[in-house]
Amino acid sequence: MRLKDKVAIVTGAASGFGEGIAKRYAEEGAKVVIADINDKDGERVVEEIRAASGAAEYCHTDVSRGAHVKAAVECATGRFGGLDIMVNNAGWAYSNRSSLEVSEEEFDKLFAVNVKSIYLATLHAVPVFRAQGRGGVMLNIASTAAVRPRPNLTWYNATKGAAVNITKSLSLELAPDKIRVCAINPVIGETGLMETFMGMPDTPENRKKFLATIPLGRFSTPLDIANAALFLASDEAAFLTGVCLEVDGGRCV
């Protein structure tokens, strides 16, 4: 097992990419904290992992609040005895539309969920990594929006550009502590946010417009992102840090 006896926190793990990552990690031997604001689905993911003989706990977590992120880290260390992997996956987006139509409240929420969350994870996870003396992995789920942005998602694109820049800068800052920091840039995927990113009804005809921009001809799936997240968190990637991996079917080429 590639993550045997590792302890991971995955934010936004009650659905979508986060759920896929959490389940894949558990399959490979990790003990996983499901950190989300969706209690019903968060508990469902825990039960499904346990039913498959995995180890998981749920922690209600608003990633924009320091006390909540601190509690998720304490859940990992208290329940499982440590922390090896911090996956910052939780994210939010407004519906695809003119940048002049995004409200100040939406802008603030966007940066709180997509950017401040990484700051808070750094504040609370890195001291644990350092105290354990064995390094650790921080993995940020950014987006192809950071590399090849689509119009009418400008402020969202900016948050993902920040996530990539933070990843690269932190990777240098934390390298002396053997803490690796990487990111994944997914292309639009089959998750609950698909229609939000499209800015139009999720119909076969509208899907064709977006599929035409992806050379491999399909959307990303939670398993695609989970497999990349597994590799980057595993010892197989021990010499990789600062990497921002496009999982995009060729979208950013």
C-alpha positions in Angstrom: 0.0 0.0 0.0 1.4 3.3 -1.1 0.2 5.4 1.9 0.2 2.7 4.6 0.0 4.2 8.1 0.0 7.8 6.7 -2.5 10.3 8.2 -4.2 12.7 5.8 -6.7 15.6 6.0 -8.7 16.2 2.9 -10.9 19.4 2.9 -14.0 19.4 0.8 -14.0 15.7 0.9 -17.8 15.2 1.2 -18.1 15.2 -2.6 -16.4 15.6 -6.0 -12.6 15.6 -6.2 -12.2 15.6 -2.4 -14.3 12.5 -2.0 -12.3 10.8 -4.7 -9.0 11.7 -3.1 -10.1 10.6 0.4 -11.4 7.2 -0.8 -8.3 6.6 -2.9 -6.0 7.5 0.0 -7.9 5.1 2.3 -7.7 2.3 -0.3 -3.9 2.8 -0.2 -3.7 2.6 3.6 -4.1 6.2 4.8 -6.1 7.2 7.8 -8.2 10.1 6.5 -10.0 13.0 8.1 -12.9 14.1 6.0 -13.1 17.9 6.6 -16.2 19.6 5.1 -19.2 21.8 5.9 -21.6 19.2 4.5 -22.2 17.0 7.5 -24.6 14.5 5.9 -22.3 13.6 2.9 -19.2 13.9 5.0 -20.5 11.2 7.4 -21.6 9.2 4.3 -18.0 9.2 2.9 -16.7 8.1 6.3 -19.1 5.2 6.5 -18.3 4.2 2.9 -14.6 4.2 3.7 -15.1 2.2 6.8 -17.3 -0.3 5.0 -14.4 -0.9 2.7 -12.1 -1.6 5.7 -10.5 1.8 5.7 -10.0 4.3 8.5 -11.7 7.7 8.5 -13.2 10.4 10.8 -15.4 13.3 10.0 -14.7 16.9 11.2 -17.1 19.7 10.4 -14.8 22.3 8.9 -15.3 25.7 7.4 -11.9 26.2 5.8 -12.2 29.9 6.0 -12.2 29.9 9.8 -9.0 29.3 11.7 -10.6 27.6 14.6 -12.2 25.0 12.3 -8.9 24.3 10.5 -7.1 24.0 13.8 -9.8 21.5 15.0 -9.4 19.4 11.9 -5.6 19.1 12.5 -6.3 18.3 16.1 -8.8 15.6 15.0 -6.0 14.0 12.9 -3.4 14.1 15.6 -5.8 13.1 18.4 -7.6 10.3 16.6 -4.8 9.0 14.4 -1.6 10.1 16.2 -0.1 12.5 13.7 -0.4 14.2 10.3 1.5 13.4 7.1 -0.6 14.9 4.3 -2.7 18.1 4.1 -4.9 18.3 1.0 -6.4 21.7 0.5 -9.2 20.8 -1.9 -12.3 22.7 -0.7 -13.2 25.4 -3.1 -15.9 27.7 -4.3 -16.8 29.6 -7.4 -19.5 32.0 -8.6 -21.4 31.4 -11.8 -19.6 32.2 -15.0 -20.5 35.8 -15.8 -19.1 39.3 -16.3 -16.5 40.3 -13.7 -18.4 43.5 -13.1 -21.4 41.6 -11.9 -19.6 39.7 -9.1 -20.6 41.2 -5.7 -18.2 42.2 -3.0 -19.6 39.5 -0.8 -19.0 36.9 -3.4 -15.4 38.2 -4.0 -14.7 38.0 -0.3 -16.1 34.5 0.0 -14.1 33.4 -3.0 -10.8 34.5 -1.6 -11.6 33.2 1.9 -12.4 29.7 0.7 -9.9 29.4 -2.1 -6.9 31.3 -0.7 -7.2 32.1 3.0 -7.8 28.4 3.5 -4.3 27.6 2.3 -2.9 30.2 4.7 -4.8 28.7 7.6 -3.8 25.1 6.7 -0.2 26.3 6.6 -0.5 27.9 10.1 -1.9 24.8 11.7 -0.4 21.9 9.7 3.2 23.0 9.3 4.0 23.2 13.0 2.8 19.6 13.3 4.9 18.5 10.4 7.9 20.2 12.0 7.3 18.8 15.4 7.1 15.3 14.1 10.5 15.7 12.4 9.6 13.5 9.4 8.5 16.2 7.0 5.1 16.1 5.3 3.1 16.9 2.2 0.8 19.8 1.5 -1.2 19.4 -1.7 -3.2 22.3 -3.1 -6.0 21.6 -5.6 -5.7 24.6 -7.9 -7.0 24.7 -11.5 -6.2 25.0 -15.1 -7.7 28.5 -14.6 -4.4 29.5 -13.1 -2.6 28.5 -16.3 -5.1 29.0 -19.1 -8.0 31.1 -17.7 -11.4 31.2 -19.2 -13.3 34.5 -19.6 -15.9 35.6 -17.1 -14.3 33.8 -14.2 -11.6 36.4 -13.6 -11.8 36.6 -9.8 -11.9 32.8 -9.6 -9.0 32.5 -11.9 -7.1 34.9 -9.6 -7.6 32.7 -6.6 -6.2 29.7 -8.4 -3.3 31.8 -9.7 -2.6 32.6 -6.0 -2.8 28.9 -5.1 -0.1 28.1 -7.7 2.1 30.9 -6.6 1.7 30.0 -2.9 2.5 26.4 -3.7 5.8 27.4 -5.4 6.8 29.9 -2.8 6.0 27.6 0.2 7.8 24.7 -1.5 11.1 26.7 -1.3 10.4 28.0 2.2 9.6 24.6 3.7 12.1 22.5 1.8 14.6 22.6 4.7 12.0 20.9 6.9 11.5 18.1 4.3 8.0 19.4 3.7 6.9 19.0 0.1 4.3 21.4 -1.3 2.7 20.6 -4.7 -0.5 21.4 -6.6 -2.8 19.8 -9.1 -4.5 21.8 -11.8 -7.7 20.0 -12.9 -9.6 20.9 -16.0 -13.4 21.3 -15.6 -14.7 18.1 -14.2 -17.8 16.1 -13.5 -18.6 17.6 -10.1 -21.3 19.7 -8.5 -19.5 22.8 -9.8 -19.7 21.9 -13.5 -22.7 24.0 -14.2 -21.3 26.9 -12.2 -18.1 27.0 -14.3 -20.1 26.6 -17.6 -22.4 29.5 -16.7 -25.2 27.8 -18.6 -27.4 24.7 -18.2 -25.6 21.4 -18.1 -26.9 19.9 -21.3 -25.3 17.7 -23.9 -25.1 20.5 -26.4 -23.5 22.9 -23.9 -21.1 20.3 -22.8 -19.8 19.9 -26.4 -18.6 23.5 -26.3 -16.3 22.8 -23.3 -15.3 19.4 -24.5 -14.0 20.9 -27.7 -11.3 22.7 -25.7 -10.0 19.5 -24.2 -7.8 17.5 -26.6 -8.4 14.1 -25.0 -12.2 14.7 -25.4 -13.6 14.3 -22.0 -13.9 16.1 -18.6 -11.8 15.2 -15.6 -13.2 12.8 -13.1 -12.6 12.5 -9.3 -10.6 9.4 -10.0 -8.3 11.2 -12.4 -7.5 13.8 -9.7 -7.3 11.2 -7.0 -4.7 9.2 -8.8 -2.6 12.3 -9.3 -3.0 13.2 -5.7 -2.0 9.7 -4.6 1.2 9.9 -6.6 2.2 13.3 -5.4 1.6 12.4 -1.7 3.4 9.0 -2.0 7.1 8.3 -1.5 7.3 7.7 -5.2 7.2 11.6 -5.5 9.8 12.1 -2.7 11.9 14.4 -4.9 9.0 16.5 -6.2 8.2 19.8 -4.7 6.8 23.0 -6.1 5.2 20.9 -8.9 1.9 22.2 -10.2 0.6 19.2 -12.3 -2.0 19.8 -15.0 -4.5 17.0 -15.0 -6.3 18.4 -18.0 -6.5 16.1 -21.0 -4.1 18.5 -22.8 -6.2 21.7 -22.2 -3.1 23.8 -21.2 -0.7 22.6 -23.9 
